[in-house]
């Protein structure tokens, strides 16, 4: 989803309130990139962000997202 061109970020930024999105990805790296972009844009907008868990444990997902540069502690508090 993220190819360095910023297209993924722009696509997510264009989503309106209440709009649902479905992303397709190949492998863990693309999955994490797509989740990180979605979470980043939502938090930057001051929105509540909901991620329905898959096979990853919550602590594992939080750690992986923080490794992408997201600061999640304030949003999780």
N, C-alpha and C positions, 0 to 999 in steps of 0.2 A: 504494500500500500504506500509506503513512503519510499520515494525514489530519489530523494535529494533535491528535487525541483520545487518542493513546497506544494505540489498538487494535492496531496492528501490533506494537508493542513487547510488549504483553501476550500476543499470540498466539505470538510467538517465545519468550517467557519460559515459556510453558506446554508447549513441546516437551520431551519426555523424551530422555534419552540414547539414541542409536541411532535416533531417529525422523528420517525424511527428510521434507522439505517441498518443495512445488512452489509457486512464486509466479507469478502472471500480472501483467503490467504493460503499460502503454501509454506508450511513450516512454522516453527516457534518464533523465528525472528520477525517474519511478517505479521504474525499474530500480535506480538508484543508492540511492534510499531503502530499497528492500527489501534490497539487499546490505549496506548500512551497518547496518541494524537487526540482521540476522543476525550479522554480524561483531562488532558492539558487545556483544550479549548473550553470545555465546560467549566473548569475551575477559573480560567481567565475571565470568563463571562460572569462569574459569581453564581453559577447555577449549581443545583444539587446534581450530583453525578451518581448514577446507579449502574453497577456492573453486575450482571447475573453470573455467578461463579461457574466455572467449568471444572475441569479436573485438578486445578491448582488450589492449594490451601491459601487462605486469606493472607497469612503472614508472608508466604512465598510471593504472592502477587504484589503485595505492597513493596517488598524488597526489590522485585524486578522493576517495578515502575519507578522507584526512587533511583535505581541505577541508570535510568534514562534521563535523570536530571529533575524529575518532578519532586516537589516538596509537598508531601501529603499530610504531615502532622497537623497543620492548622485546619485542614478540611475534615480530618478524622476526629478532631476534638469535639 
